[in-house]
Amino acid sequence: MRLPHPVVLLLVAIGVAAALTWVLPAGEYERRDDPGTGRRVAIAGTYHRVEAAPVGPFRTVMAVPRGFAAGIDVIMTILMCGAAWIVVDRIGTLTVVVGALVRRFRGRGQLAIPWVVLFFATMGALENMQEEIIPLIPVLLLLGRGIGVNATTVVAMSAGAAIVGSAFGPTNPFQAGIALKLAELPPLTGAGVRLASLAVGVAVWVAWIFRYAARNPQPIDESGETGRSMTGRDHVIMACLLLPLAAYVVGVMVLGWGFDELSAAFLLGGVAAGLIGGLGVTGTTTAFLRGMQDMLPAATMVALARSVSVVLNDGKVIDTILHGLATPLSQVPAMVTAGLMVPVQALIHVPVTSVSGQAALTMPIFAPLGDLVGLSRNVVVMAYQTGAGLMEMLTPTNGALLAVLLAAGVSYGQWVRFALGGTLLLAVVGFGAMALS
């Protein structure tokens, strides 16, 4: 069976979300402002029915532009980051860098896979990298052809690796960080177990990629090599884009930076790269605008994914879904509850497309539920990380993933066939970490 285009898939998801607002009863939890996270969080035990608010056809269509508005910070990051990388590509530096990497791994090209996976898994663990990968896909595809792997492998060792790092990373401020805060636990609770599960998870993912790459070998394409070595100017140009990324990682962890700061940093870096590369003011501007244009399809994926949440929030059924999934968990033994929290969190992540938003929605409900049945709150947080974090690998409402797949030319069906088995193995790693906590 061939799945439709990702845009069609997301539009169908928006339609399904609208239909649910007519079927499910409307309900809400009372909320309070949480000073530790700066978010409004649900209050356990306060779910109640409210007046129905079904979303009609016109409001469903209206959710599309509202999705763009809701995700404008992420959308601008995609446009700015992509444009900056297009400027560097226009100068020719990216081709030189890829050529140098290909020559470095000539004859043993697939040995590059663990290094690429390690980089993106680290970035996922540090700052939840996903959208930032979208503009890197063209150069990663060029690298993939140079080392003899196909586009699915390229997505796996970049976006897939970042998802693994995000799910198991002990310091990811958008998953572990915010969930631990909302569970009223110290920031580095269970750091040893989380680091161990991160190492095992990355190793499992590398092995899964190697297994696939060995079964799907590709001819090595050396047409991307320029034959010239990197010059001092090439190093400076690459620094113009790597320094903003490094600054952003530090900013997220220390200064509370978000996507707006990342967009501004890449705007500065892209302009500096163009001027240093000799494009001039007009050439840099033209290349930057072209890069933004090339990133519009990817930005659209993210906006449409946000539209799903917009519809469900308008229809006041998000809390109903959470209440319906969470209530049965209080009726079973503690260890069963712990095990069931993982698939429940995974299911919740389909309509709730933001991992940090899901933490704010579910942790205030699930943490007291863990207390009620005798579960450690750290286990509850790990169940959230395993369920929601790994579901990022599969859910069709992950706009960043669909944008990466679109850029790489990999269909959603192809990706699911590759990733499903590896994701199940990673879930076993998550269950093991929960058992050790």
KESE-375995 format. One record per residue (C-alpha): residue number from 1; x negated, y, z; residue in three letters. Coordinates in steps of 0.25 Angstrom, whole numbers. Each point is the difference from the previous one (the first is absolute). Last residue first. Layout:
REM KESE-375995
+-----+-------+-------+-------+-----+
!   k !     u !     v !     w !   r !
+-----+-------+-------+-------+-----+
! NUM !     X !     Y !     Z ! ALA !
...
+-----+-------+-------+-------+-----+
REM end
This chain:
REM KESE-375995
+-----+-------+-------+-------+-----+
!   k !     u !     v !     w !   r !
+-----+-------+-------+-------+-----+
! 437 !   -60 !    12 !   154 ! SER !
! 436 !    -6 !   -13 !    -6 ! LEU !
! 435 !    14 !    -4 !    -5 ! ALA !
! 434 !     2 !    13 !    -6 ! MET !
! 433 !   -13 !    -1 !    -8 ! ALA !
! 432 !     3 !   -14 !    -5 ! GLY !
! 431 !    14 !     5 !    -5 ! PHE !
! 430 !    -8 !    11 !    -7 ! GLY !
! 429 !    -9 !   -10 !    -6 ! VAL !
! 428 !    12 !    -9 !    -5 ! VAL !
! 427 !     6 !    13 !    -6 ! ALA !
! 426 !   -13 !     1 !    -8 ! LEU !
! 425 !     2 !   -14 !    -6 ! LEU !
! 424 !    14 !     4 !    -3 ! LEU !
! 423 !    -5 !    13 !    -7 ! THR !
! 422 !   -10 !    -9 !    -8 ! GLY !
! 421 !    11 !    -9 !    -5 ! GLY !
! 420 !     9 !    12 !    -4 ! LEU !
! 419 !   -11 !     9 !    -7 ! ALA !
! 418 !    -2 !    -7 !   -13 ! PHE !
! 417 !    14 !    -3 !    -4 ! ARG !
! 416 !     4 !    13 !     6 ! VAL !
! 415 !   -10 !     7 !    -9 ! TRP !
! 414 !     5 !    -6 !   -13 ! GLN !
! 413 !    14 !     3 !     4 ! GLY !
! 412 !    -3 !    14 !     2 ! TYR !
! 411 !    -6 !     2 !   -13 ! SER !
! 410 !   -15 !     3 !    -1 ! VAL !
! 409 !    -4 !    11 !   -10 ! GLY !
! 408 !   -10 !     6 !    10 ! ALA !
! 407 !     7 !    14 !     1 ! ALA !
! 406 !    14 !    -7 !     1 ! LEU !
! 405 !    -6 !    -9 !    11 ! LEU !
! 404 !    -6 !    12 !     8 ! VAL !
! 403 !    13 !     7 !    -1 ! ALA !
! 402 !     8 !   -12 !     4 ! LEU !
! 401 !    -9 !    -1 !    12 ! LEU !
! 400 !     1 !    15 !     4 ! ALA !
! 399 !    15 !    -1 !    -2 ! GLY !
! 398 !     2 !   -11 !    11 ! ASN !
! 397 !    15 !    -3 !    -3 ! THR !
! 396 !    -3 !   -12 !    -7 ! PRO !
! 395 !    -5 !    -7 !    12 ! THR !
! 394 !   -12 !   -10 !    -1 ! LEU !
! 393 !   -13 !     5 !     5 ! MET !
! 392 !     6 !    11 !     9 ! GLU !
! 391 !     7 !   -12 !     7 ! MET !
! 390 !   -14 !    -2 !     6 ! LEU !
! 389 !     1 !    12 !     8 ! GLY !
! 388 !    14 !    -1 !     4 ! ALA !
! 387 !     0 !   -14 !     5 ! GLY !
! 386 !   -15 !    -1 !     5 ! THR !
! 385 !     0 !    14 !     6 ! GLN !
! 384 !    13 !    -1 !     7 ! TYR !
! 383 !    -3 !   -14 !     5 ! ALA !
! 382 !   -13 !     6 !     5 ! MET !
! 381 !     7 !    11 !     7 ! VAL !
! 380 !    10 !   -10 !     7 ! VAL !
! 379 !   -12 !    -8 !     4 ! VAL !
! 378 !    -6 !    12 !     7 ! ASN !
! 377 !    13 !     2 !     7 ! ARG !
! 376 !    -2 !   -13 !     7 ! SER !
! 375 !    12 !    -9 !    -1 ! LEU !
! 374 !     9 !    -3 !    12 ! GLY !
! 373 !    14 !     0 !    -7 ! VAL !
! 372 !     4 !    13 !     6 ! LEU !
! 371 !   -14 !     7 !    -2 ! ASP !
! 370 !     0 !    -4 !   -14 ! GLY !
! 369 !    14 !     6 !    -2 ! LEU !
! 368 !    -6 !    12 !     6 ! PRO !
! 367 !   -11 !     1 !   -10 ! ALA !
! 366 !     9 !    -4 !   -12 ! PHE !
! 365 !    10 !    12 !     1 ! ILE !
! 364 !   -10 !    11 !     2 ! PRO !
! 363 !    -9 !    -7 !   -10 ! MET !
! 362 !    10 !    -1 !   -11 ! THR !
! 361 !     3 !    14 !    -5 ! LEU !
! 360 !   -13 !     7 !     3 ! ALA !
! 359 !    -8 !   -12 !    -5 ! ALA !
! 358 !     9 !     0 !   -13 ! GLN !
! 357 !    -3 !    14 !    -3 ! GLY !
! 356 !   -15 !    -3 !     2 ! SER !
! 355 !     1 !   -11 !   -10 ! VAL !
! 354 !     8 !     8 !   -10 ! SER !
! 353 !     9 !    -8 !    -9 ! THR !
! 352 !    12 !    -2 !     9 ! VAL !
! 351 !     9 !    -8 !    -9 ! PRO !
! 350 !    -9 !   -12 !    -2 ! VAL !
! 349 !    -8 !     2 !    13 ! HIS !
! 348 !    12 !    -5 !     8 ! ILE !
! 347 !    -2 !   -13 !    -6 ! LEU !
! 346 !   -14 !    -1 !     3 ! ALA !
! 345 !     2 !     4 !    15 ! GLN !
! 344 !    11 !   -11 !     1 ! VAL !
! 343 !   -10 !   -10 !    -6 ! PRO !
! 342 !   -10 !     4 !    10 ! VAL !
! 341 !     9 !     1 !    12 ! MET !
! 340 !     5 !   -14 !    -2 ! LEU !
! 339 !   -13 !    -6 !     5 ! GLY !
! 338 !    -1 !     9 !    13 ! ALA !
! 337 !    15 !    -3 !     3 ! THR !
! 336 !    -3 !   -15 !    -2 ! VAL !
! 335 !   -11 !     2 !    10 ! MET !
! 334 !     9 !     7 !    10 ! ALA !
! 333 !    12 !    -9 !    -1 ! PRO !
! 332 !    12 !     4 !    -8 ! VAL !
! 331 !    12 !     9 !     3 ! GLN !
! 330 !    -7 !    14 !     0 ! SER !
! 329 !    -4 !    -3 !   -15 ! LEU !
! 328 !    14 !     0 !    -4 ! PRO !
! 327 !     1 !    15 !     2 ! THR !
! 326 !   -12 !     5 !    -8 ! ALA !
! 325 !     5 !    -4 !   -14 ! LEU !
! 324 !    14 !     6 !     1 ! GLY !
! 323 !    -5 !    12 !     8 ! HIS !
! 322 !   -11 !     3 !   -11 ! LEU !
! 321 !    10 !    -1 !   -11 ! ILE !
! 320 !    10 !     9 !     7 ! THR !
! 319 !   -11 !    10 !     3 ! ASP !
! 318 !    -2 !     1 !   -15 ! ILE !
! 317 !    15 !     1 !    -3 ! VAL !
! 316 !     3 !    15 !     2 ! LYS !
! 315 !     4 !     1 !   -15 ! GLY !
! 314 !    -9 !    12 !    -2 ! ASP !
! 313 !   -12 !    -7 !     7 ! ASN !
! 312 !     2 !   -12 !    -9 ! LEU !
! 311 !     1 !     9 !   -13 ! VAL !
! 310 !   -13 !     8 !     4 ! VAL !
! 309 !    -7 !   -13 !     4 ! SER !
! 308 !     2 !    -5 !   -14 ! VAL !
! 307 !    -4 !    13 !    -6 ! SER !
! 306 !   -14 !    -1 !     6 ! ARG !
! 305 !    -3 !   -12 !    -9 ! ALA !
! 304 !     5 !     9 !   -12 ! LEU !
! 303 !   -10 !    11 !     4 ! ALA !
! 302 !   -12 !   -10 !     2 ! VAL !
! 301 !     3 !    -6 !   -14 ! MET !
! 300 !     1 !    14 !    -6 ! THR !
! 299 !   -14 !     4 !     5 ! ALA !
! 298 !    -5 !   -12 !    -8 ! ALA !
! 297 !     7 !     4 !   -13 ! PRO !
! 296 !    -5 !    15 !     2 ! LEU !
! 295 !   -15 !    -4 !     2 ! MET !
! 294 !    -4 !     2 !   -15 ! ASP !
! 293 !     6 !    14 !     1 ! GLN !
! 292 !    -8 !     4 !    12 ! MET !
! 291 !   -12 !    -5 !    -7 ! GLY !
! 290 !     3 !     8 !   -13 ! ARG !
! 289 !     2 !    12 !     9 ! LEU !
! 288 !   -14 !    -2 !     6 ! PHE !
! 287 !    -7 !    -2 !   -13 ! ALA !
! 286 !     6 !    13 !    -5 ! THR !
! 285 !    -4 !     8 !    12 ! THR !
! 284 !   -14 !    -6 !     0 ! THR !
! 283 !    -1 !     3 !   -15 ! GLY !
! 282 !     5 !    15 !     2 ! THR !
! 281 !   -10 !     2 !    12 ! VAL !
! 280 !   -12 !    -6 !    -6 ! GLY !
! 279 !    -1 !   -15 !    -3 ! LEU !
! 278 !   -15 !     0 !     3 ! GLY !
! 277 !     0 !   -11 !    10 ! GLY !
! 276 !    -3 !     9 !    12 ! ILE !
! 275 !    13 !     8 !    -4 ! LEU !
! 274 !     8 !   -13 !    -1 ! GLY !
! 273 !    -5 !    -6 !    13 ! ALA !
! 272 !     3 !    13 !     8 ! ALA !
! 271 !    14 !     1 !    -6 ! VAL !
! 270 !     2 !   -15 !     4 ! GLY !
! 269 !    -5 !     1 !    14 ! GLY !
! 268 !     8 !    13 !     3 ! LEU !
! 267 !    13 !    -7 !    -5 ! LEU !
! 266 !    -5 !   -13 !     7 ! PHE !
! 265 !    -1 !     7 !    14 ! ALA !
! 264 !    13 !     8 !    -2 ! ALA !
! 263 !     8 !   -13 !    -3 ! SER !
! 262 !    -7 !    -7 !    12 ! LEU !
! 261 !     4 !    11 !     9 ! GLU !
! 260 !    15 !    -1 !    -5 ! ASP !
! 259 !    -1 !   -15 !     2 ! PHE !
! 258 !    -2 !     1 !    15 ! GLY !
! 257 !   -11 !     4 !    10 ! TRP !
! 256 !     2 !    -2 !    15 ! GLY !
! 255 !   -14 !     6 !     3 ! LEU !
! 254 !    -8 !   -12 !     5 ! VAL !
! 253 !     5 !   -13 !    -7 ! MET !
! 252 !     7 !     6 !   -12 ! VAL !
! 251 !   -11 !    11 !    -1 ! GLY !
! 250 !   -11 !   -10 !     0 ! VAL !
! 249 !     6 !    -9 !   -11 ! VAL !
! 248 !     3 !    13 !    -8 ! TYR !
! 247 !   -14 !     5 !     1 ! ALA !
! 246 !    -5 !   -13 !    -6 ! ALA !
! 245 !    11 !     1 !   -11 ! LEU !
! 244 !    -4 !    15 !    -3 ! PRO !
! 243 !   -15 !    -4 !     0 ! LEU !
! 242 !     2 !   -11 !   -10 ! LEU !
! 241 !     6 !     9 !   -11 ! LEU !
! 240 !   -11 !    11 !     0 ! CYS !
! 239 !   -10 !   -11 !     3 ! ALA !
! 238 !     3 !    -7 !   -13 ! MET !
! 237 !    -4 !    13 !    -7 ! ILE !
! 236 !   -13 !     2 !     8 ! VAL !
! 235 !    -4 !   -14 !    -3 ! HIS !
! 234 !     3 !     2 !   -15 ! ASP !
! 233 !    -8 !    13 !     0 ! ARG !
! 232 !   -12 !    -8 !     6 ! GLY !
! 231 !     1 !    -9 !   -12 ! THR !
! 230 !     6 !   -14 !     0 ! MET !
! 229 !    -7 !    -9 !   -10 ! SER !
! 228 !     3 !    -1 !   -15 ! ARG !
! 227 !     5 !   -12 !    -8 ! GLY !
! 226 !    14 !     5 !    -1 ! THR !
! 225 !     7 !   -13 !     5 ! GLU !
! 224 !    15 !    -1 !    -2 ! GLY !
! 223 !    -2 !    -9 !   -12 ! SER !
! 222 !    -6 !   -11 !     9 ! GLU !
! 221 !    13 !    -8 !     0 ! ASP !
! 220 !    -2 !   -13 !     8 ! ILE !
! 219 !    10 !   -11 !    -5 ! PRO !
! 218 !    10 !    -3 !    11 ! GLN !
! 217 !     2 !   -11 !     9 ! PRO !
! 216 !    13 !    -4 !     6 ! ASN !
! 215 !    -1 !   -12 !     8 ! ARG !
! 214 !   -13 !     5 !     7 ! ALA !
! 213 !     6 !    14 !     2 ! ALA !
! 212 !    12 !    -6 !     7 ! TYR !
! 211 !    -9 !    -8 !    10 ! ARG !
! 210 !    -9 !    12 !     2 ! PHE !
! 209 !    12 !     8 !     3 ! ILE !
! 208 !     5 !    -9 !    10 ! TRP !
! 207 !   -14 !    -2 !     7 ! ALA !
! 206 !    -1 !    16 !     0 ! VAL !
! 205 !    14 !     0 !     7 ! TRP !
! 204 !    -4 !   -10 !    10 ! VAL !
! 203 !   -13 !     7 !     4 ! ALA !
! 202 !     8 !    13 !     1 ! VAL !
! 201 !    10 !    -6 !     9 ! GLY !
! 200 !   -11 !    -7 !     9 ! VAL !
! 199 !    -7 !    13 !     2 ! ALA !
! 198 !    13 !     8 !     3 ! LEU !
! 197 !     4 !   -11 !     9 ! SER !
! 196 !   -13 !     1 !     8 ! ALA !
! 195 !     1 !    15 !     0 ! LEU !
! 194 !    15 !    -1 !     5 ! ARG !
! 193 !    -4 !   -10 !    11 ! VAL !
! 192 !   -11 !     9 !     5 ! GLY !
! 191 !     8 !    13 !    -1 ! ALA !
! 190 !    11 !    -6 !     9 ! GLY !
! 189 !     4 !    13 !     5 ! THR !
! 188 !    -9 !    11 !    -7 ! LEU !
! 187 !    10 !    12 !     1 ! PRO !
! 186 !     6 !    -3 !    14 ! PRO !
! 185 !    14 !    -6 !     0 ! LEU !
! 184 !    13 !     8 !     1 ! GLU !
! 183 !     7 !    -8 !   -11 ! ALA !
! 182 !     2 !    12 !    -8 ! LEU !
! 181 !   -15 !     3 !     2 ! LYS !
! 180 !    -4 !   -14 !    -4 ! LEU !
! 179 !     9 !     1 !   -13 ! ALA !
! 178 !    -6 !    14 !    -4 ! ILE !
! 177 !   -14 !    -5 !     1 ! GLY !
! 176 !     2 !   -14 !    -6 ! ALA !
! 175 !     8 !     5 !   -12 ! GLN !
! 174 !    -3 !    14 !    -5 ! PHE !
! 173 !   -12 !     3 !     9 ! PRO !
! 172 !    -7 !   -13 !    -5 ! ASN !
! 171 !   -10 !    -2 !    11 ! THR !
! 170 !     2 !   -15 !     3 ! PRO !
! 169 !     0 !    -4 !   -15 ! GLY !
! 168 !     9 !   -13 !    -2 ! PHE !
! 167 !    11 !     6 !    -9 ! ALA !
! 166 !    -8 !    11 !    -6 ! SER !
! 165 !   -12 !    -8 !    -4 ! GLY !
! 164 !     9 !   -10 !    -7 ! VAL !
! 163 !     7 !    11 !    -7 ! ILE !
! 162 !   -13 !     6 !    -4 ! ALA !
! 161 !    -5 !   -14 !    -6 ! ALA !
! 160 !    13 !    -1 !    -8 ! GLY !
! 159 !    -1 !    14 !    -6 ! ALA !
! 158 !   -15 !    -2 !    -4 ! SER !
! 157 !    -4 !   -15 !    -1 ! MET !
! 156 !    13 !    -5 !    -3 ! ALA !
! 155 !     3 !    11 !   -11 ! VAL !
! 154 !   -13 !    -3 !    -7 ! VAL !
! 153 !     3 !   -15 !     1 ! THR !
! 152 !    14 !     3 !    -7 ! THR !
! 151 !    -7 !     8 !   -11 ! ALA !
! 150 !   -10 !   -12 !    -4 ! ASN !
! 149 !   -14 !    -3 !     5 ! VAL !
! 148 !   -13 !    -1 !    -8 ! GLY !
! 147 !    -9 !     9 !     7 ! ILE !
! 146 !     0 !    11 !   -11 ! GLY !
! 145 !    15 !    -1 !    -2 ! ARG !
! 144 !     2 !     2 !    14 ! GLY !
! 143 !    -8 !    12 !     1 ! LEU !
! 142 !     8 !     6 !   -11 ! LEU !
! 141 !    12 !    -4 !     7 ! LEU !
! 140 !    -5 !     7 !    13 ! LEU !
! 139 !    -3 !    13 !    -9 ! VAL !
! 138 !    15 !     0 !    -4 ! PRO !
! 137 !     5 !    -4 !    14 ! ILE !
! 136 !    -6 !    11 !     7 ! LEU !
! 135 !    11 !    10 !    -1 ! PRO !
! 134 !    10 !   -10 !     7 ! ILE !
! 133 !   -10 !    -3 !    11 ! ILE !
! 132 !     3 !    13 !     8 ! GLU !
! 131 !    15 !    -5 !     1 ! GLU !
! 130 !    -4 !   -11 !     9 ! GLN !
! 129 !   -11 !     2 !    11 ! MET !
! 128 !     6 !    -2 !    14 ! ASN !
! 127 !   -11 !     9 !     6 ! GLU !
! 126 !   -11 !    -8 !     7 ! LEU !
! 125 !     5 !   -14 !    -2 ! ALA !
! 124 !     4 !     2 !   -14 ! GLY !
! 123 !   -13 !     7 !    -3 ! MET !
! 122 !    -7 !   -12 !     6 ! THR !
! 121 !     8 !    -9 !    -9 ! ALA !
! 120 !    -3 !     8 !   -12 ! PHE !
! 119 !   -15 !    -1 !     2 ! PHE !
! 118 !     0 !   -14 !     4 ! LEU !
! 117 !     8 !    -5 !   -12 ! VAL !
! 116 !   -10 !     8 !    -9 ! VAL !
! 115 !   -12 !    -7 !     7 ! TRP !
! 114 !     7 !   -14 !     0 ! PRO !
! 113 !     3 !     1 !   -15 ! ILE !
! 112 !   -14 !     5 !    -5 ! ALA !
! 111 !    -4 !   -15 !     1 ! LEU !
! 110 !     9 !    -2 !   -12 ! GLN !
! 109 !   -10 !     6 !    -9 ! GLY !
! 108 !   -12 !   -10 !     2 ! ARG !
! 107 !    -6 !     1 !   -13 ! GLY !
! 106 !    -1 !    15 !     0 ! ARG !
! 105 !     4 !     5 !    14 ! PHE !
! 104 !    -9 !    13 !     0 ! ARG !
! 103 !     2 !     2 !   -15 ! ARG !
! 102 !    15 !     0 !     2 ! VAL !
! 101 !    -2 !    10 !    12 ! LEU !
! 100 !    -8 !     9 !    -9 ! ALA !
!  99 !    10 !     0 !   -11 ! GLY !
!  98 !    11 !     4 !     9 ! VAL !
!  97 !    -8 !    12 !     5 ! VAL !
!  96 !    -3 !     4 !   -14 ! VAL !
!  95 !    14 !    -1 !    -4 ! THR !
!  94 !     5 !     8 !    12 ! LEU !
!  93 !   -10 !    11 !    -4 ! THR !
!  92 !     5 !     2 !   -14 ! GLY !
!  91 !     4 !    15 !     2 ! ILE !
!  90 !    15 !    -4 !    -3 ! ARG !
!  89 !    -1 !   -11 !    10 ! ASP !
!  88 !    -4 !    10 !    11 ! VAL !
!  87 !    12 !     9 !    -4 ! VAL !
!  86 !     9 !   -12 !     0 ! ILE !
!  85 !    -4 !    -3 !    14 ! TRP !
!  84 !     4 !    13 !     4 ! ALA !
!  83 !    13 !     0 !    -7 ! ALA !
!  82 !     4 !   -14 !     7 ! GLY !
!  81 !    -3 !     6 !    14 ! CYS !
!  80 !     8 !    12 !    -3 ! MET !
!  79 !    12 !    -7 !    -6 ! LEU !
!  78 !     0 !   -11 !    10 ! ILE !
!  77 !    -2 !     9 !    12 ! THR !
!  76 !    11 !     9 !    -5 ! MET !
!  75 !    10 !   -12 !    -1 ! ILE !
!  74 !    -4 !    -4 !    15 ! VAL !
!  73 !     3 !    14 !     5 ! ASP !
!  72 !    13 !     1 !    -9 ! ILE !
!  71 !     6 !   -13 !     5 ! GLY !
!  70 !    13 !     6 !     6 ! ALA !
!  69 !     1 !     9 !   -12 ! ALA !
!  68 !    -2 !   -10 !   -10 ! PHE !
!  67 !    10 !    -9 !     7 ! GLY !
!  66 !    10 !    11 !     0 ! ARG !
!  65 !    -1 !     0 !   -15 ! PRO !
!  64 !     3 !   -14 !     0 ! VAL !
!  63 !    11 !     0 !    11 ! ALA !
!  62 !     9 !     9 !    -8 ! MET !
!  61 !     3 !   -12 !    -9 ! VAL !
!  60 !     5 !    -7 !    12 ! THR !
!  59 !     7 !    12 !     4 ! ARG !
!  58 !     7 !     0 !   -13 ! PHE !
!  57 !     4 !   -15 !     1 ! PRO !
!  56 !     6 !     1 !    14 ! GLY !
!  55 !    -8 !    -2 !    13 ! VAL !
!  54 !     9 !    -6 !    11 ! PRO !
!  53 !     0 !     9 !    13 ! ALA !
!  52 !     8 !    -8 !    10 ! ALA !
!  51 !     2 !     7 !    13 ! GLU !
!  50 !    -9 !    -5 !    11 ! VAL !
!  49 !    -2 !   -13 !     7 ! ARG !
!  48 !    -9 !    -1 !    12 ! HIS !
!  47 !   -15 !    -4 !     3 ! TYR !
!  46 !    -5 !     6 !    13 ! THR !
!  45 !    -6 !   -13 !     6 ! GLY !
!  44 !   -14 !     4 !    -4 ! ALA !
!  43 !    -3 !    15 !    -3 ! ILE !
!  42 !    -4 !     3 !   -14 ! ALA !
!  41 !   -12 !     9 !    -3 ! VAL !
!  40 !    -1 !    14 !    -5 ! ARG !
!  39 !   -15 !     2 !    -3 ! ARG !
!  38 !   -12 !     8 !     5 ! GLY !
!  37 !    -7 !   -12 !     4 ! THR !
!  36 !    -3 !     2 !    14 ! GLY !
!  35 !    10 !    11 !     2 ! PRO !
!  34 !    12 !   -10 !    -4 ! ASP !
!  33 !    12 !     8 !    -3 ! ASP !
!  32 !    13 !    -8 !     4 ! ARG !
!  31 !    10 !    -8 !    -8 ! ARG !
!  30 !    14 !    -6 !     2 ! GLU !
!  29 !     1 !   -13 !    -9 ! TYR !
!  28 !    10 !     1 !   -11 ! GLU !
!  27 !    11 !    -8 !    -7 ! GLY !
!  26 !     7 !    -1 !   -14 ! ALA !
!  25 !     6 !   -13 !    -2 ! PRO !
!  24 !    -6 !    -8 !   -12 ! LEU !
!  23 !     8 !    -1 !   -13 ! VAL !
!  22 !     1 !    14 !    -6 ! TRP !
!  21 !   -14 !     4 !     4 ! THR !
!  20 !    -5 !   -13 !    -5 ! LEU !
!  19 !     4 !     4 !   -14 ! ALA !
!  18 !    -8 !    12 !     0 ! ALA !
!  17 !   -12 !    -8 !     4 ! ALA !
!  16 !     3 !   -10 !   -11 ! VAL !
!  15 !     0 !    12 !   -10 ! GLY !
!  14 !   -13 !     5 !     5 ! ILE !
!  13 !    -6 !   -13 !    -1 ! ALA !
!  12 !     5 !    -1 !   -14 ! VAL !
!  11 !    -7 !    13 !    -3 ! LEU !
!  10 !   -13 !    -6 !     6 ! LEU !
!   9 !     0 !   -12 !    -9 ! LEU !
!   8 !     3 !     9 !   -12 ! VAL !
!   7 !   -12 !     9 !     3 ! VAL !
!   6 !    -8 !   -13 !     2 ! PRO !
!   5 !     3 !    -5 !   -14 ! HIS !
!   4 !     9 !   -12 !     1 ! PRO !
!   3 !    -3 !   -14 !     5 ! LEU !
!   2 !    -3 !   -11 !   -10 ! ARG !
!   1 !     5 !   -14 !     4 ! MET !
+-----+-------+-------+-------+-----+
REM end
